[in-house]
Amino acid sequence: MARLAMPFIGFPKTTVLGPFWLKMMTSHGVSLRGEFQRLLELDFDALIAAHGTYLPSGAKTGVRRAVDRAFGSTIG
């Protein structure tokens, strides 16, 4: 049921860094951008995320797009 409802409540069927999650996990005046930059330096193709779509291939591209959307510029 939740999987069907997610696109209608603002969760796209793509890899996403949720703005609310980012806000709650980031201290005031600090950015998690560097942590995602470190992640994108790793060599990976698949992704099992805590929440979201399983990506059996092309995961690094999906994560890079999500990071670009969240932080507004290209990383890695």
N, CA, C and O atoms as a Maestro MAE file, in Angstrom:
{
 s_m_m2io_version
 :::
 2.0.0
}

f_m_ct {
 s_m_title
 :::
 protein
 m_atom[304] {
  # First column is atom index #
  i_m_mmod_type
  r_m_x_coord
  r_m_y_coord
  r_m_z_coord
  i_m_residue_number
  s_m_chain_name
  s_m_pdb_residue_name
  s_m_pdb_atom_name
  i_m_atomic_number
  :::
  1 25 0.831 -1.189 0.000 1 A "MET " " N  " 7
  2 3 0.000 0.000 0.000 1 A "MET " " CA " 6
  3 2 0.880 1.259 0.000 1 A "MET " " C  " 6
  4 15 0.637 2.188 -0.771 1 A "MET " " O  " 8
  5 25 1.894 1.285 0.860 2 A "ALA " " N  " 7
  6 3 2.776 2.463 0.936 2 A "ALA " " CA " 6
  7 2 3.503 2.686 -0.383 2 A "ALA " " C  " 6
  8 15 3.648 3.827 -0.822 2 A "ALA " " O  " 8
  9 25 3.959 1.618 -1.018 3 A "ARG " " N  " 7
  10 3 4.676 1.735 -2.295 3 A "ARG " " CA " 6
  11 2 3.791 2.409 -3.346 3 A "ARG " " C  " 6
  12 15 4.277 3.218 -4.136 3 A "ARG " " O  " 8
  13 25 2.524 2.086 -3.360 4 A "LEU " " N  " 7
  14 3 1.597 2.699 -4.317 4 A "LEU " " CA " 6
  15 2 1.332 4.162 -3.987 4 A "LEU " " C  " 6
  16 15 1.169 4.983 -4.890 4 A "LEU " " O  " 8
  17 25 1.287 4.488 -2.709 5 A "ALA " " N  " 7
  18 3 0.952 5.848 -2.285 5 A "ALA " " CA " 6
  19 2 2.127 6.814 -2.373 5 A "ALA " " C  " 6
  20 15 1.919 8.019 -2.512 5 A "ALA " " O  " 8
  21 25 3.349 6.312 -2.297 6 A "MET " " N  " 7
  22 3 4.522 7.189 -2.218 6 A "MET " " CA " 6
  23 2 4.615 8.227 -3.341 6 A "MET " " C  " 6
  24 15 4.890 9.389 -3.040 6 A "MET " " O  " 8
  25 25 4.403 7.881 -4.615 7 A "PRO " " N  " 7
  26 3 4.493 8.929 -5.653 7 A "PRO " " CA " 6
  27 2 3.462 10.041 -5.470 7 A "PRO " " C  " 6
  28 15 3.700 11.180 -5.871 7 A "PRO " " O  " 8
  29 25 2.318 9.715 -4.867 8 A "PHE " " N  " 7
  30 3 1.262 10.708 -4.693 8 A "PHE " " CA " 6
  31 2 1.500 11.643 -3.507 8 A "PHE " " C  " 6
  32 15 0.861 12.690 -3.401 8 A "PHE " " O  " 8
  33 25 2.420 11.267 -2.617 9 A "ILE " " N  " 7
  34 3 2.717 12.132 -1.468 9 A "ILE " " CA " 6
  35 2 4.100 12.773 -1.586 9 A "ILE " " C  " 6
  36 15 4.666 13.251 -0.603 9 A "ILE " " O  " 8
  37 25 4.627 12.772 -2.811 10 A "GLY " " N  " 7
  38 3 5.862 13.511 -3.045 10 A "GLY " " CA " 6
  39 2 7.125 12.698 -3.172 10 A "GLY " " C  " 6
  40 15 8.202 13.280 -3.299 10 A "GLY " " O  " 8
  41 25 7.047 11.365 -3.144 11 A "PHE " " N  " 7
  42 3 8.230 10.536 -3.302 11 A "PHE " " CA " 6
  43 2 8.271 9.988 -4.722 11 A "PHE " " C  " 6
  44 15 7.459 9.132 -5.074 11 A "PHE " " O  " 8
  45 25 9.206 10.467 -5.545 12 A "PRO " " N  " 7
  46 3 9.288 9.965 -6.915 12 A "PRO " " CA " 6
  47 2 9.826 8.530 -6.933 12 A "PRO " " C  " 6
  48 15 10.380 8.054 -5.942 12 A "PRO " " O  " 8
  49 25 9.660 7.859 -8.056 13 A "LYS " " N  " 7
  50 3 10.166 6.486 -8.194 13 A "LYS " " CA " 6
  51 2 11.615 6.503 -8.667 13 A "LYS " " C  " 6
  52 15 12.009 5.688 -9.501 13 A "LYS " " O  " 8
  53 25 12.389 7.411 -8.146 14 A "THR " " N  " 7
  54 3 13.807 7.514 -8.463 14 A "THR " " CA " 6
  55 2 14.580 7.599 -7.148 14 A "THR " " C  " 6
  56 15 13.992 7.723 -6.074 14 A "THR " " O  " 8
  57 25 15.883 7.531 -7.250 15 A "THR " " N  " 7
  58 3 16.721 7.711 -6.066 15 A "THR " " CA " 6
  59 2 16.591 9.161 -5.623 15 A "THR " " C  " 6
  60 15 16.696 10.074 -6.441 15 A "THR " " O  " 8
  61 25 16.366 9.372 -4.354 16 A "VAL " " N  " 7
  62 3 16.128 10.727 -3.854 16 A "VAL " " CA " 6
  63 2 16.782 10.901 -2.480 16 A "VAL " " C  " 6
  64 15 16.813 9.984 -1.660 16 A "VAL " " O  " 8
  65 25 17.295 12.093 -2.263 17 A "LEU " " N  " 7
  66 3 17.735 12.504 -0.924 17 A "LEU " " CA " 6
  67 2 16.639 13.431 -0.426 17 A "LEU " " C  " 6
  68 15 16.552 14.585 -0.845 17 A "LEU " " O  " 8
  69 25 15.818 12.930 0.454 18 A "GLY " " N  " 7
  70 3 14.663 13.695 0.921 18 A "GLY " " CA " 6
  71 2 15.063 14.980 1.613 18 A "GLY " " C  " 6
  72 15 15.921 14.968 2.496 18 A "GLY " " O  " 8
  73 25 14.449 16.094 1.222 19 A "PRO " " N  " 7
  74 3 14.792 17.373 1.843 19 A "PRO " " CA " 6
  75 2 14.523 17.400 3.346 19 A "PRO " " C  " 6
  76 15 15.287 18.004 4.098 19 A "PRO " " O  " 8
  77 25 13.457 16.760 3.788 20 A "PHE " " N  " 7
  78 3 13.159 16.729 5.217 20 A "PHE " " CA " 6
  79 2 14.228 15.921 5.954 20 A "PHE " " C  " 6
  80 15 14.691 16.330 7.019 20 A "PHE " " O  " 8
  81 25 14.622 14.775 5.387 21 A "TRP " " N  " 7
  82 3 15.670 13.957 5.994 21 A "TRP " " CA " 6
  83 2 16.969 14.745 6.074 21 A "TRP " " C  " 6
  84 15 17.623 14.760 7.117 21 A "TRP " " O  " 8
  85 25 17.349 15.407 4.970 22 A "LEU " " N  " 7
  86 3 18.580 16.201 4.974 22 A "LEU " " CA " 6
  87 2 18.544 17.269 6.065 22 A "LEU " " C  " 6
  88 15 19.528 17.487 6.771 22 A "LEU " " O  " 8
  89 25 17.394 17.930 6.189 23 A "LYS " " N  " 7
  90 3 17.263 18.989 7.196 23 A "LYS " " CA " 6
  91 2 17.408 18.422 8.609 23 A "LYS " " C  " 6
  92 15 18.067 19.024 9.457 23 A "LYS " " O  " 8
  93 25 16.796 17.272 8.860 24 A "MET " " N  " 7
  94 3 16.843 16.681 10.200 24 A "MET " " CA " 6
  95 2 18.217 16.091 10.534 24 A "MET " " C  " 6
  96 15 18.584 16.027 11.707 24 A "MET " " O  " 8
  97 25 18.972 15.665 9.540 25 A "MET " " N  " 7
  98 3 20.263 15.014 9.758 25 A "MET " " CA " 6
  99 2 21.447 15.982 9.704 25 A "MET " " C  " 6
  100 15 22.585 15.588 9.959 25 A "MET " " O  " 8
  101 25 21.183 17.228 9.376 26 A "THR " " N  " 7
  102 3 22.256 18.204 9.195 26 A "THR " " CA " 6
  103 2 22.191 19.269 10.277 26 A "THR " " C  " 6
  104 15 21.146 19.886 10.485 26 A "THR " " O  " 8
  105 25 23.289 19.484 10.956 27 A "SER " " N  " 7
  106 3 23.361 20.554 11.951 27 A "SER " " CA " 6
  107 2 23.286 21.904 11.260 27 A "SER " " C  " 6
  108 15 23.661 22.037 10.095 27 A "SER " " O  " 8
  109 25 22.802 22.899 11.981 28 A "HIS " " N  " 7
  110 3 22.685 24.248 11.435 28 A "HIS " " CA " 6
  111 2 24.057 24.750 10.955 28 A "HIS " " C  " 6
  112 15 25.040 24.690 11.694 28 A "HIS " " O  " 8
  113 25 24.110 25.234 9.734 29 A "GLY " " N  " 7
  114 3 25.343 25.777 9.184 29 A "GLY " " CA " 6
  115 2 26.313 24.729 8.653 29 A "GLY " " C  " 6
  116 15 27.436 25.065 8.279 29 A "GLY " " O  " 8
  117 25 25.899 23.464 8.614 30 A "VAL " " N  " 7
  118 3 26.751 22.376 8.153 30 A "VAL " " CA " 6
  119 2 26.078 21.721 6.952 30 A "VAL " " C  " 6
  120 15 24.859 21.799 6.805 30 A "VAL " " O  " 8
  121 25 26.862 21.078 6.095 31 A "SER " " N  " 7
  122 3 26.333 20.398 4.920 31 A "SER " " CA " 6
  123 2 26.824 18.950 4.878 31 A "SER " " C  " 6
  124 15 27.949 18.655 5.281 31 A "SER " " O  " 8
  125 25 25.987 18.071 4.397 32 A "LEU " " N  " 7
  126 3 26.365 16.674 4.192 32 A "LEU " " CA " 6
  127 2 26.949 16.458 2.796 32 A "LEU " " C  " 6
  128 15 27.248 15.326 2.415 32 A "LEU " " O  " 8
  129 25 27.106 17.505 2.062 33 A "ARG " " N  " 7
  130 3 27.626 17.419 0.698 33 A "ARG " " CA " 6
  131 2 28.945 16.632 0.630 33 A "ARG " " C  " 6
  132 15 29.116 15.787 -0.249 33 A "ARG " " O  " 8
  133 25 29.862 16.904 1.539 34 A "GLY " " N  " 7
  134 3 31.151 16.216 1.555 34 A "GLY " " CA " 6
  135 2 31.012 14.716 1.752 34 A "GLY " " C  " 6
  136 15 31.774 13.940 1.176 34 A "GLY " " O  " 8
  137 25 30.043 14.301 2.564 35 A "GLU " " N  " 7
  138 3 29.813 12.870 2.777 35 A "GLU " " CA " 6
  139 2 29.337 12.208 1.489 35 A "GLU " " C  " 6
  140 15 29.755 11.096 1.167 35 A "GLU " " O  " 8
  141 25 28.467 12.886 0.756 36 A "PHE " " N  " 7
  142 3 28.004 12.325 -0.511 36 A "PHE " " CA " 6
  143 2 29.103 12.359 -1.567 36 A "PHE " " C  " 6
  144 15 29.157 11.489 -2.435 36 A "PHE " " O  " 8
  145 25 29.962 13.342 -1.498 37 A "GLN " " N  " 7
  146 3 31.108 13.383 -2.408 37 A "GLN " " CA " 6
  147 2 32.002 12.173 -2.157 37 A "GLN " " C  " 6
  148 15 32.475 11.544 -3.104 37 A "GLN " " O  " 8
  149 25 32.236 11.844 -0.890 38 A "ARG " " N  " 7
  150 3 33.034 10.656 -0.553 38 A "ARG " " CA " 6
  151 2 32.356 9.391 -1.063 38 A "ARG " " C  " 6
  152 15 33.030 8.500 -1.579 38 A "ARG " " O  " 8
  153 25 31.054 9.295 -0.930 39 A "LEU " " N  " 7
  154 3 30.313 8.140 -1.422 39 A "LEU " " CA " 6
  155 2 30.493 7.983 -2.931 39 A "LEU " " C  " 6
  156 15 30.705 6.874 -3.422 39 A "LEU " " O  " 8
  157 25 30.410 9.087 -3.659 40 A "LEU " " N  " 7
  158 3 30.514 9.035 -5.119 40 A "LEU " " CA " 6
  159 2 31.933 8.742 -5.604 40 A "LEU " " C  " 6
  160 15 32.134 8.457 -6.785 40 A "LEU " " O  " 8
  161 25 32.905 8.808 -4.720 41 A "GLU " " N  " 7
  162 3 34.266 8.420 -5.085 41 A "GLU " " CA " 6
  163 2 34.436 6.897 -5.079 41 A "GLU " " C  " 6
  164 15 35.408 6.381 -5.630 41 A "GLU " " O  " 8
  165 25 33.501 6.181 -4.463 42 A "LEU " " N  " 7
  166 3 33.558 4.723 -4.422 42 A "LEU " " CA " 6
  167 2 33.101 4.139 -5.753 42 A "LEU " " C  " 6
  168 15 32.354 4.768 -6.501 42 A "LEU " " O  " 8
  169 25 33.564 2.929 -6.030 43 A "ASP " " N  " 7
  170 3 33.178 2.226 -7.247 43 A "ASP " " CA " 6
  171 2 32.005 1.306 -6.910 43 A "ASP " " C  " 6
  172 15 32.187 0.306 -6.215 43 A "ASP " " O  " 8
  173 25 30.803 1.633 -7.393 44 A "PHE " " N  " 7
  174 3 29.633 0.784 -7.155 44 A "PHE " " CA " 6
  175 2 28.678 0.898 -8.331 44 A "PHE " " C  " 6
  176 15 28.679 1.889 -9.061 44 A "PHE " " O  " 8
  177 25 27.870 -0.130 -8.497 45 A "ASP " " N  " 7
  178 3 26.891 -0.143 -9.582 45 A "ASP " " CA " 6
  179 2 25.494 -0.460 -9.070 45 A "ASP " " C  " 6
  180 15 24.510 -0.053 -9.687 45 A "ASP " " O  " 8
  181 25 25.382 -1.184 -7.944 46 A "ALA " " N  " 7
  182 3 24.084 -1.546 -7.374 46 A "ALA " " CA " 6
  183 2 23.885 -0.811 -6.048 46 A "ALA " " C  " 6
  184 15 24.846 -0.387 -5.406 46 A "ALA " " O  " 8
  185 25 22.616 -0.669 -5.653 47 A "LEU " " N  " 7
  186 3 22.303 0.037 -4.409 47 A "LEU " " CA " 6
  187 2 21.070 -0.568 -3.759 47 A "LEU " " C  " 6
  188 15 20.033 -0.742 -4.400 47 A "LEU " " O  " 8
  189 25 21.199 -0.884 -2.485 48 A "ILE " " N  " 7
  190 3 20.045 -1.236 -1.668 48 A "ILE " " CA " 6
  191 2 19.941 -0.114 -0.639 48 A "ILE " " C  " 6
  192 15 20.729 -0.055 0.305 48 A "ILE " " O  " 8
  193 25 18.980 0.764 -0.821 49 A "ALA " " N  " 7
  194 3 18.822 1.924 0.053 49 A "ALA " " CA " 6
  195 2 17.912 1.567 1.230 49 A "ALA " " C  " 6
  196 15 17.102 0.644 1.141 49 A "ALA " " O  " 8
  197 25 18.051 2.292 2.311 50 A "ALA " " N  " 7
  198 3 17.177 2.089 3.470 50 A "ALA " " CA " 6
  199 2 15.725 2.354 3.079 50 A "ALA " " C  " 6
  200 15 14.820 1.647 3.523 50 A "ALA " " O  " 8
  201 25 15.509 3.348 2.269 51 A "HIS " " N  " 7
  202 3 14.185 3.667 1.733 51 A "HIS " " CA " 6
  203 2 14.371 3.941 0.254 51 A "HIS " " C  " 6
  204 15 15.364 4.552 -0.142 51 A "HIS " " O  " 8
  205 25 13.449 3.506 -0.553 52 A "GLY " " N  " 7
  206 3 13.534 3.816 -1.969 52 A "GLY " " CA " 6
  207 2 13.646 2.582 -2.830 52 A "GLY " " C  " 6
  208 15 13.438 1.456 -2.380 52 A "GLY " " O  " 8
  209 25 13.975 2.824 -4.060 53 A "THR " " N  " 7
  210 3 14.004 1.792 -5.076 53 A "THR " " CA " 6
  211 2 15.323 1.032 -5.056 53 A "THR " " C  " 6
  212 15 16.388 1.634 -4.923 53 A "THR " " O  " 8
  213 25 15.251 -0.294 -5.189 54 A "TYR " " N  " 7
  214 3 16.440 -1.130 -5.346 54 A "TYR " " CA " 6
  215 2 16.985 -0.881 -6.741 54 A "TYR " " C  " 6
  216 15 16.240 -0.944 -7.719 54 A "TYR " " O  " 8
  217 25 18.269 -0.600 -6.842 55 A "LEU " " N  " 7
  218 3 18.909 -0.365 -8.130 55 A "LEU " " CA " 6
  219 2 19.940 -1.459 -8.381 55 A "LEU " " C  " 6
  220 15 21.043 -1.399 -7.838 55 A "LEU " " O  " 8
  221 25 19.599 -2.469 -9.204 56 A "PRO " " N  " 7
  222 3 20.535 -3.551 -9.468 56 A "PRO " " CA " 6
  223 2 21.694 -3.141 -10.367 56 A "PRO " " C  " 6
  224 15 22.724 -3.815 -10.397 56 A "PRO " " O  " 8
  225 25 21.535 -2.043 -11.098 57 A "SER " " N  " 7
  226 3 22.628 -1.521 -11.932 57 A "SER " " CA " 6
  227 2 22.399 -0.032 -12.176 57 A "SER " " C  " 6
  228 15 21.272 0.456 -12.086 57 A "SER " " O  " 8
  229 25 23.471 0.678 -12.484 58 A "GLY " " N  " 7
  230 3 23.380 2.114 -12.746 58 A "GLY " " CA " 6
  231 2 23.149 2.963 -11.512 58 A "GLY " " C  " 6
  232 15 22.717 4.111 -11.615 58 A "GLY " " O  " 8
  233 25 23.434 2.405 -10.349 59 A "ALA " " N  " 7
  234 3 23.142 3.103 -9.096 59 A "ALA " " CA " 6
  235 2 23.975 4.365 -8.907 59 A "ALA " " C  " 6
  236 15 23.478 5.365 -8.389 59 A "ALA " " O  " 8
  237 25 25.223 4.327 -9.317 60 A "LYS " " N  " 7
  238 3 26.070 5.503 -9.110 60 A "LYS " " CA " 6
  239 2 25.509 6.707 -9.863 60 A "LYS " " C  " 6
  240 15 25.534 7.828 -9.354 60 A "LYS " " O  " 8
  241 25 25.010 6.480 -11.057 61 A "THR " " N  " 7
  242 3 24.385 7.557 -11.831 61 A "THR " " CA " 6
  243 2 23.138 8.056 -11.119 61 A "THR " " C  " 6
  244 15 22.905 9.262 -11.045 61 A "THR " " O  " 8
  245 25 22.335 7.133 -10.593 62 A "GLY " " N  " 7
  246 3 21.133 7.525 -9.859 62 A "GLY " " CA " 6
  247 2 21.446 8.323 -8.614 62 A "GLY " " C  " 6
  248 15 20.771 9.309 -8.318 62 A "GLY " " O  " 8
  249 25 22.460 7.905 -7.886 63 A "VAL " " N  " 7
  250 3 22.856 8.633 -6.678 63 A "VAL " " CA " 6
  251 2 23.405 10.004 -7.058 63 A "VAL " " C  " 6
  252 15 23.092 10.997 -6.403 63 A "VAL " " O  " 8
  253 25 24.217 10.068 -8.105 64 A "ARG " " N  " 7
  254 3 24.764 11.358 -8.535 64 A "ARG " " CA " 6
  255 2 23.631 12.329 -8.903 64 A "ARG " " C  " 6
  256 15 23.688 13.507 -8.548 64 A "ARG " " O  " 8
  257 25 22.625 11.848 -9.598 65 A "ARG " " N  " 7
  258 3 21.480 12.713 -9.945 65 A "ARG " " CA " 6
  259 2 20.741 13.186 -8.700 65 A "ARG " " C  " 6
  260 15 20.338 14.346 -8.617 65 A "ARG " " O  " 8
  261 25 20.561 12.292 -7.732 66 A "ALA " " N  " 7
  262 3 19.887 12.662 -6.490 66 A "ALA " " CA " 6
  263 2 20.689 13.716 -5.728 66 A "ALA " " C  " 6
  264 15 20.122 14.661 -5.178 66 A "ALA " " O  " 8
  265 25 22.006 13.547 -5.700 67 A "VAL " " N  " 7
  266 3 22.872 14.516 -5.022 67 A "VAL " " CA " 6
  267 2 22.815 15.861 -5.750 67 A "VAL " " C  " 6
  268 15 22.747 16.912 -5.113 67 A "VAL " " O  " 8
  269 25 22.844 15.824 -7.077 68 A "ASP " " N  " 7
  270 3 22.747 17.066 -7.854 68 A "ASP " " CA " 6
  271 2 21.440 17.790 -7.556 68 A "ASP " " C  " 6
  272 15 21.424 19.012 -7.409 68 A "ASP " " O  " 8
  273 25 20.340 17.036 -7.467 69 A "ARG " " N  " 7
  274 3 19.044 17.672 -7.151 69 A "ARG " " CA " 6
  275 2 19.053 18.247 -5.742 69 A "ARG " " C  " 6
  276 15 18.537 19.341 -5.513 69 A "ARG " " O  " 8
  277 25 19.631 17.524 -4.805 70 A "ALA " " N  " 7
  278 3 19.614 17.965 -3.410 70 A "ALA " " CA " 6
  279 2 20.523 19.152 -3.139 70 A "ALA " " C  " 6
  280 15 20.182 20.034 -2.351 70 A "ALA " " O  " 8
  281 25 21.685 19.176 -3.793 71 A "PHE " " N  " 7
  282 3 22.684 20.211 -3.494 71 A "PHE " " CA " 6
  283 2 22.863 21.215 -4.619 71 A "PHE " " C  " 6
  284 15 23.580 22.202 -4.456 71 A "PHE " " O  " 8
  285 25 22.226 20.980 -5.752 72 A "GLY " " N  " 7
  286 3 22.218 21.973 -6.819 72 A "GLY " " CA " 6
  287 2 23.446 22.069 -7.683 72 A "GLY " " C  " 6
  288 15 23.563 23.012 -8.466 72 A "GLY " " O  " 8
  289 25 24.366 21.138 -7.576 73 A "SER " " N  " 7
  290 3 25.548 21.189 -8.457 73 A "SER " " CA " 6
  291 2 26.134 19.793 -8.565 73 A "SER " " C  " 6
  292 15 25.831 18.914 -7.759 73 A "SER " " O  " 8
  293 25 26.972 19.604 -9.564 74 A "THR " " N  " 7
  294 3 27.566 18.300 -9.801 74 A "THR " " CA " 6
  295 2 28.663 18.009 -8.788 74 A "THR " " C  " 6
  296 15 29.497 18.860 -8.478 74 A "THR " " O  " 8
  297 25 28.637 16.784 -8.284 75 A "ILE " " N  " 7
  298 3 29.632 16.292 -7.339 75 A "ILE " " CA " 6
  299 2 30.211 15.011 -7.927 75 A "ILE " " C  " 6
  300 15 29.486 14.223 -8.534 75 A "ILE " " O  " 8
  301 25 31.492 14.804 -7.754 76 A "GLY " " N  " 7
  302 3 32.113 13.543 -8.135 76 A "GLY " " CA " 6
  303 2 32.248 13.417 -9.605 76 A "GLY " " C  " 6
  304 15 32.755 12.407 -10.094 76 A "GLY " " O  " 8
  :::
 }
 m_bond[303] {
  # First column is bond index #
  i_m_from
  i_m_to
  i_m_order
  :::
  1 1 2 1
  2 2 3 1
  3 3 4 2
  4 3 5 1
  5 5 6 1
  6 6 7 1
  7 7 8 2
  8 7 9 1
  9 9 10 1
  10 10 11 1
  11 11 12 2
  12 11 13 1
  13 13 14 1
  14 14 15 1
  15 15 16 2
  16 15 17 1
  17 17 18 1
  18 18 19 1
  19 19 20 2
  20 19 21 1
  21 21 22 1
  22 22 23 1
  23 23 24 2
  24 23 25 1
  25 25 26 1
  26 26 27 1
  27 27 28 2
  28 27 29 1
  29 29 30 1
  30 30 31 1
  31 31 32 2
  32 31 33 1
  33 33 34 1
  34 34 35 1
  35 35 36 2
  36 35 37 1
  37 37 38 1
  38 38 39 1
  39 39 40 2
  40 39 41 1
  41 41 42 1
  42 42 43 1
  43 43 44 2
  44 43 45 1
  45 45 46 1
  46 46 47 1
  47 47 48 2
  48 47 49 1
  49 49 50 1
  50 50 51 1
  51 51 52 2
  52 51 53 1
  53 53 54 1
  54 54 55 1
  55 55 56 2
  56 55 57 1
  57 57 58 1
  58 58 59 1
  59 59 60 2
  60 59 61 1
  61 61 62 1
  62 62 63 1
  63 63 64 2
  64 63 65 1
  65 65 66 1
  66 66 67 1
  67 67 68 2
  68 67 69 1
  69 69 70 1
  70 70 71 1
  71 71 72 2
  72 71 73 1
  73 73 74 1
  74 74 75 1
  75 75 76 2
  76 75 77 1
  77 77 78 1
  78 78 79 1
  79 79 80 2
  80 79 81 1
  81 81 82 1
  82 82 83 1
  83 83 84 2
  84 83 85 1
  85 85 86 1
  86 86 87 1
  87 87 88 2
  88 87 89 1
  89 89 90 1
  90 90 91 1
  91 91 92 2
  92 91 93 1
  93 93 94 1
  94 94 95 1
  95 95 96 2
  96 95 97 1
  97 97 98 1
  98 98 99 1
  99 99 100 2
  100 99 101 1
  101 101 102 1
  102 102 103 1
  103 103 104 2
  104 103 105 1
  105 105 106 1
  106 106 107 1
  107 107 108 2
  108 107 109 1
  109 109 110 1
  110 110 111 1
  111 111 112 2
  112 111 113 1
  113 113 114 1
  114 114 115 1
  115 115 116 2
  116 115 117 1
  117 117 118 1
  118 118 119 1
  119 119 120 2
  120 119 121 1
  121 121 122 1
  122 122 123 1
  123 123 124 2
  124 123 125 1
  125 125 126 1
  126 126 127 1
  127 127 128 2
  128 127 129 1
  129 129 130 1
  130 130 131 1
  131 131 132 2
  132 131 133 1
  133 133 134 1
  134 134 135 1
  135 135 136 2
  136 135 137 1
  137 137 138 1
  138 138 139 1
  139 139 140 2
  140 139 141 1
  141 141 142 1
  142 142 143 1
  143 143 144 2
  144 143 145 1
  145 145 146 1
  146 146 147 1
  147 147 148 2
  148 147 149 1
  149 149 150 1
  150 150 151 1
  151 151 152 2
  152 151 153 1
  153 153 154 1
  154 154 155 1
  155 155 156 2
  156 155 157 1
  157 157 158 1
  158 158 159 1
  159 159 160 2
  160 159 161 1
  161 161 162 1
  162 162 163 1
  163 163 164 2
  164 163 165 1
  165 165 166 1
  166 166 167 1
  167 167 168 2
  168 167 169 1
  169 169 170 1
  170 170 171 1
  171 171 172 2
  172 171 173 1
  173 173 174 1
  174 174 175 1
  175 175 176 2
  176 175 177 1
  177 177 178 1
  178 178 179 1
  179 179 180 2
  180 179 181 1
  181 181 182 1
  182 182 183 1
  183 183 184 2
  184 183 185 1
  185 185 186 1
  186 186 187 1
  187 187 188 2
  188 187 189 1
  189 189 190 1
  190 190 191 1
  191 191 192 2
  192 191 193 1
  193 193 194 1
  194 194 195 1
  195 195 196 2
  196 195 197 1
  197 197 198 1
  198 198 199 1
  199 199 200 2
  200 199 201 1
  201 201 202 1
  202 202 203 1
  203 203 204 2
  204 203 205 1
  205 205 206 1
  206 206 207 1
  207 207 208 2
  208 207 209 1
  209 209 210 1
  210 210 211 1
  211 211 212 2
  212 211 213 1
  213 213 214 1
  214 214 215 1
  215 215 216 2
  216 215 217 1
  217 217 218 1
  218 218 219 1
  219 219 220 2
  220 219 221 1
  221 221 222 1
  222 222 223 1
  223 223 224 2
  224 223 225 1
  225 225 226 1
  226 226 227 1
  227 227 228 2
  228 227 229 1
  229 229 230 1
  230 230 231 1
  231 231 232 2
  232 231 233 1
  233 233 234 1
  234 234 235 1
  235 235 236 2
  236 235 237 1
  237 237 238 1
  238 238 239 1
  239 239 240 2
  240 239 241 1
  241 241 242 1
  242 242 243 1
  243 243 244 2
  244 243 245 1
  245 245 246 1
  246 246 247 1
  247 247 248 2
  248 247 249 1
  249 249 250 1
  250 250 251 1
  251 251 252 2
  252 251 253 1
  253 253 254 1
  254 254 255 1
  255 255 256 2
  256 255 257 1
  257 257 258 1
  258 258 259 1
  259 259 260 2
  260 259 261 1
  261 261 262 1
  262 262 263 1
  263 263 264 2
  264 263 265 1
  265 265 266 1
  266 266 267 1
  267 267 268 2
  268 267 269 1
  269 269 270 1
  270 270 271 1
  271 271 272 2
  272 271 273 1
  273 273 274 1
  274 274 275 1
  275 275 276 2
  276 275 277 1
  277 277 278 1
  278 278 279 1
  279 279 280 2
  280 279 281 1
  281 281 282 1
  282 282 283 1
  283 283 284 2
  284 283 285 1
  285 285 286 1
  286 286 287 1
  287 287 288 2
  288 287 289 1
  289 289 290 1
  290 290 291 1
  291 291 292 2
  292 291 293 1
  293 293 294 1
  294 294 295 1
  295 295 296 2
  296 295 297 1
  297 297 298 1
  298 298 299 1
  299 299 300 2
  300 299 301 1
  301 301 302 1
  302 302 303 1
  303 303 304 2
  :::
 }
}
